[in-house]
Amino acid sequence: MAGSVLASAPAPVAPTTRKGRLRRTLASRRGRFGLLNATPVVLYLLILFVYPIFSTLLLSLKGEAGGFTFHWYADALSGADLDVLLTTLRISAETSLLSLVIGFVLAYAITRLSPLWAGLVMVIVIVPHFISALVRTYGWIILLGEHGVVNNLLTDLHVPGAPFQLLYNETGVVIGTTSVLLPYSVLLLYAVMRGVDRRLLAAAASMGAGRLVMFRRVYLPLVAPGLVNAAMLSFIICLGYYLTPALMGGVKQTMVASLIDEQVMKQDQWNGAAALGIILLLMTFAGLLLLRLLKAVGVAARNRGAA
Amino acid sequence: MTELRTSLAGRISLAVFSTLILLFLALPIVVIVVTSFGNDAFGSFPPSSWTLNWYAQLFADGSKWPAALSLSVLVASLTTVFSLILGMTAATALVRSELPLRSAVYGLVLAPLVIPQVVIALGLFLLFEPASMLGSPIAIALGHTVLASPIAVMILIATLKGIDERLEDAAASMGAGRLTVARRITFPLAAPGLIAAAIFSFITSFDEFFISQFLSSVDTTTLPIQVFNVLQFDVDPTVTAISAVLIAVAVLALALVGVVRRLGPGKEGGLLPVESAAGLPTGSETP
């Protein structure tokens, strides 16, 4: 989703001055109609989206006795709160890597299926996406419990060490978040893989490229934009994730959203929560910027290759 | 064209891995549906005996679920109305008119999708708390609309782009007023898109947790909050049944969208709103 938010929309029709354009817009019937229709959504989002975030920012910079301070940020970036931020980054990285690998295999498999089967598999990918993440997390809690399906199966198979502790630790959290974010990765990767021209691979093979070389030199560069997209977006979405870590994690898997929730609901510590929220927002922006940068690098590399 | 020779072993291992991944996606859902009909609510899987008892208990006296369910339905309905109004006007402005700062408006409309929900929830809390509107269904619905309206706008933009503008122009040239054109031409043609946008808005609100959590009070708990509380604090076997109900609602809604799409004129881009949000080429998912 980052792509089009950051990408610029089609350029306006004529390069006139801003004032001239506004006057012309107001003069034309179509222009007035456009402004009239855009007003509700713009007003709505300014009041209920932009202003609240702005007031969060102000609150995070306000001292207890009023006045300006960075004190809340210093708190958030030290001690236990810093650990939570680092945990958030670590779990997001693990989740994004895991869903990239798993998503890659599944998306590739879908491109090799006949249309009918591909359609069926797509249904299994898409339907869970629309089922509440809370419910899916509950499903994992049933599955991964000490006497859950997974552990029972492993015990019956005489896997050494079974039953394993799969809940209330990082394994549980990463399994849960990965299963929630996997549909995104699969769709983003499939969109790119579907466009790969198989003849390029055949050409590489005919010139004696081995399987590994073909994959590394031909296939991977072709699907790289999808990989970058999927990895970065899963990472960004995971950063602000709350439900799964709260229900499937232990104390050591507290992520920043849980911390914000706790500070507001239990400790009445709004300023600190606001500072954490702004830090989370900045991390998201950093991720989106990085994504944009990587895309620009990719486009540049492709142009150089074509020239 | 030479088709690549793929080794049998490679094909088999790909099939095995893919099946495992599909199980990974489907099992959490299947296990809830199956367990909800089992006699031992949390116990062994598959259940030793079957019952509809948990579903009956959902509506027993003293059950917390009916109140939570009706609040969720109320909030989701309000959200749907709000986001359809915002979505239709915004899509019209973005597709059917000359708009100054068009890209800025478009960016603003989609921005709630990339901003972490915690941040939005916290900001809304700071907005509604001083107004002592916490716990008001309208406040929760206004909050949900921030998340639902971008989806509605995207679906309706695709819908409007799929409608031939010349039909509207033709009607206008024969003397139909703006309202008549909207009522007789645009709305009937946009109906499938409007229904899809309504369903997705409803589901977005119905499943939303974090904003509700911040904006609710003790005696206004939406369904997801109630489910969360049961999972985190008190054990209540009926939670499995209500989860199965939530699954059924989502599957029915998706099926409905699928049917509407089939009936509608032309394709309106991918099924997942996130696809167009990700700037992907639109097109139907399944070939």
Chai-1 contact restraints between the chains, C-beta under 6 A:
chainA,res_idxA,chainB,res_idxB,connection_type,confidence,min_distance_angstrom,max_distance_angstrom,comment,restraint_id
A,M1,B,L113,contact,1.0,0.0,6.0,A-B,restraint_1
A,M1,B,V114,contact,1.0,0.0,6.0,A-B,restraint_2
A,M1,B,A277,contact,1.0,0.0,6.0,A-B,restraint_3
A,M1,B,A278,contact,1.0,0.0,6.0,A-B,restraint_4
A,A2,B,V114,contact,1.0,0.0,6.0,A-B,restraint_5
A,G3,B,A278,contact,1.0,0.0,6.0,A-B,restraint_6
A,G3,B,G279,contact,1.0,0.0,6.0,A-B,restraint_7
A,S4,B,G279,contact,1.0,0.0,6.0,A-B,restraint_8
A,V5,B,G107,contact,1.0,0.0,6.0,A-B,restraint_9
A,V5,B,L110,contact,1.0,0.0,6.0,A-B,restraint_10
A,V5,B,V114,contact,1.0,0.0,6.0,A-B,restraint_11
A,S8,B,S103,contact,1.0,0.0,6.0,A-B,restraint_12
A,A9,B,R102,contact,1.0,0.0,6.0,A-B,restraint_13
A,A9,B,S103,contact,1.0,0.0,6.0,A-B,restraint_14
A,A9,B,Y106,contact,1.0,0.0,6.0,A-B,restraint_15
A,R21,B,P100,contact,1.0,0.0,6.0,A-B,restraint_16
A,L22,B,P100,contact,1.0,0.0,6.0,A-B,restraint_17
A,T25,B,P100,contact,1.0,0.0,6.0,A-B,restraint_18
A,R30,B,S97,contact,1.0,0.0,6.0,A-B,restraint_19
A,R30,B,E98,contact,1.0,0.0,6.0,A-B,restraint_20
A,G31,B,E98,contact,1.0,0.0,6.0,A-B,restraint_21
A,F33,B,S97,contact,1.0,0.0,6.0,A-B,restraint_22
A,G34,B,A93,contact,1.0,0.0,6.0,A-B,restraint_23
A,G34,B,S97,contact,1.0,0.0,6.0,A-B,restraint_24
A,G34,B,E98,contact,1.0,0.0,6.0,A-B,restraint_25
A,G34,B,L99,contact,1.0,0.0,6.0,A-B,restraint_26
A,N37,B,T89,contact,1.0,0.0,6.0,A-B,restraint_27
A,N37,B,T92,contact,1.0,0.0,6.0,A-B,restraint_28
A,N37,B,A93,contact,1.0,0.0,6.0,A-B,restraint_29
A,A38,B,A93,contact,1.0,0.0,6.0,A-B,restraint_30
A,A38,B,L99,contact,1.0,0.0,6.0,A-B,restraint_31
A,A38,B,V105,contact,1.0,0.0,6.0,A-B,restraint_32
A,P40,B,L86,contact,1.0,0.0,6.0,A-B,restraint_33
A,P40,B,T89,contact,1.0,0.0,6.0,A-B,restraint_34
A,V41,B,L86,contact,1.0,0.0,6.0,A-B,restraint_35
A,V41,B,A90,contact,1.0,0.0,6.0,A-B,restraint_36
A,Y44,B,L86,contact,1.0,0.0,6.0,A-B,restraint_37
A,L45,B,L108,contact,1.0,0.0,6.0,A-B,restraint_38
A,L48,B,L142,contact,1.0,0.0,6.0,A-B,restraint_39
A,L48,B,V146,contact,1.0,0.0,6.0,A-B,restraint_40
A,F49,B,P112,contact,1.0,0.0,6.0,A-B,restraint_41
A,F49,B,V146,contact,1.0,0.0,6.0,A-B,restraint_42
A,P52,B,G123,contact,1.0,0.0,6.0,A-B,restraint_43
A,P52,B,L124,contact,1.0,0.0,6.0,A-B,restraint_44
A,P52,B,L127,contact,1.0,0.0,6.0,A-B,restraint_45
A,I53,B,G123,contact,1.0,0.0,6.0,A-B,restraint_46
A,S55,B,L126,contact,1.0,0.0,6.0,A-B,restraint_47
A,T56,B,L122,contact,1.0,0.0,6.0,A-B,restraint_48
A,T56,B,G123,contact,1.0,0.0,6.0,A-B,restraint_49
A,I102,B,I21,contact,1.0,0.0,6.0,A-B,restraint_50
A,V105,B,F17,contact,1.0,0.0,6.0,A-B,restraint_51
A,L106,B,S18,contact,1.0,0.0,6.0,A-B,restraint_52
A,L106,B,I21,contact,1.0,0.0,6.0,A-B,restraint_53
A,A109,B,L14,contact,1.0,0.0,6.0,A-B,restraint_54
A,A109,B,S18,contact,1.0,0.0,6.0,A-B,restraint_55
A,P115,B,P287,contact,1.0,0.0,6.0,A-B,restraint_56
A,G119,B,T286,contact,1.0,0.0,6.0,A-B,restraint_57
A,M122,B,E285,contact,1.0,0.0,6.0,A-B,restraint_58
A,M122,B,T286,contact,1.0,0.0,6.0,A-B,restraint_59
A,I124,B,L22,contact,1.0,0.0,6.0,A-B,restraint_60
A,I124,B,L25,contact,1.0,0.0,6.0,A-B,restraint_61
A,I124,B,A26,contact,1.0,0.0,6.0,A-B,restraint_62
A,P128,B,L25,contact,1.0,0.0,6.0,A-B,restraint_63
A,F130,B,A250,contact,1.0,0.0,6.0,A-B,restraint_64
A,F130,B,L254,contact,1.0,0.0,6.0,A-B,restraint_65
A,I131,B,I29,contact,1.0,0.0,6.0,A-B,restraint_66
A,I131,B,I247,contact,1.0,0.0,6.0,A-B,restraint_67
A,I131,B,A250,contact,1.0,0.0,6.0,A-B,restraint_68
A,S132,B,D207,contact,1.0,0.0,6.0,A-B,restraint_69
A,S132,B,L246,contact,1.0,0.0,6.0,A-B,restraint_70
A,L134,B,F209,contact,1.0,0.0,6.0,A-B,restraint_71
A,L134,B,P224,contact,1.0,0.0,6.0,A-B,restraint_72
A,L134,B,V227,contact,1.0,0.0,6.0,A-B,restraint_73
A,V135,B,S243,contact,1.0,0.0,6.0,A-B,restraint_74
A,V135,B,L246,contact,1.0,0.0,6.0,A-B,restraint_75
A,R136,B,P28,contact,1.0,0.0,6.0,A-B,restraint_76
A,Y138,B,L231,contact,1.0,0.0,6.0,A-B,restraint_77
A,Y138,B,S243,contact,1.0,0.0,6.0,A-B,restraint_78
A,G139,B,P28,contact,1.0,0.0,6.0,A-B,restraint_79
A,G139,B,I29,contact,1.0,0.0,6.0,A-B,restraint_80
A,G139,B,V31,contact,1.0,0.0,6.0,A-B,restraint_81
A,G139,B,I32,contact,1.0,0.0,6.0,A-B,restraint_82
A,W140,B,P28,contact,1.0,0.0,6.0,A-B,restraint_83
A,I142,B,V31,contact,1.0,0.0,6.0,A-B,restraint_84
A,L143,B,V31,contact,1.0,0.0,6.0,A-B,restraint_85
A,V149,B,F45,contact,1.0,0.0,6.0,A-B,restraint_86
A,S179,B,F24,contact,1.0,0.0,6.0,A-B,restraint_87
A,A191,B,L280,contact,1.0,0.0,6.0,A-B,restraint_88
A,R199,B,M1,contact,1.0,0.0,6.0,A-B,restraint_89
A,L201,B,L4,contact,1.0,0.0,6.0,A-B,restraint_90
A,A202,B,T2,contact,1.0,0.0,6.0,A-B,restraint_91
A,A202,B,L4,contact,1.0,0.0,6.0,A-B,restraint_92
A,G240,B,P116,contact,1.0,0.0,6.0,A-B,restraint_93
A,G240,B,Q117,contact,1.0,0.0,6.0,A-B,restraint_94
A,G240,B,V118,contact,1.0,0.0,6.0,A-B,restraint_95
A,Y242,B,F210,contact,1.0,0.0,6.0,A-B,restraint_96
A,L247,B,L231,contact,1.0,0.0,6.0,A-B,restraint_97
A,A257,B,V118,contact,1.0,0.0,6.0,A-B,restraint_98
A,I260,B,V118,contact,1.0,0.0,6.0,A-B,restraint_99
A,G277,B,V119,contact,1.0,0.0,6.0,A-B,restraint_100
A,G277,B,L122,contact,1.0,0.0,6.0,A-B,restraint_101
A,L280,B,P116,contact,1.0,0.0,6.0,A-B,restraint_102
A,L281,B,V119,contact,1.0,0.0,6.0,A-B,restraint_103
A,T284,B,P116,contact,1.0,0.0,6.0,A-B,restraint_104
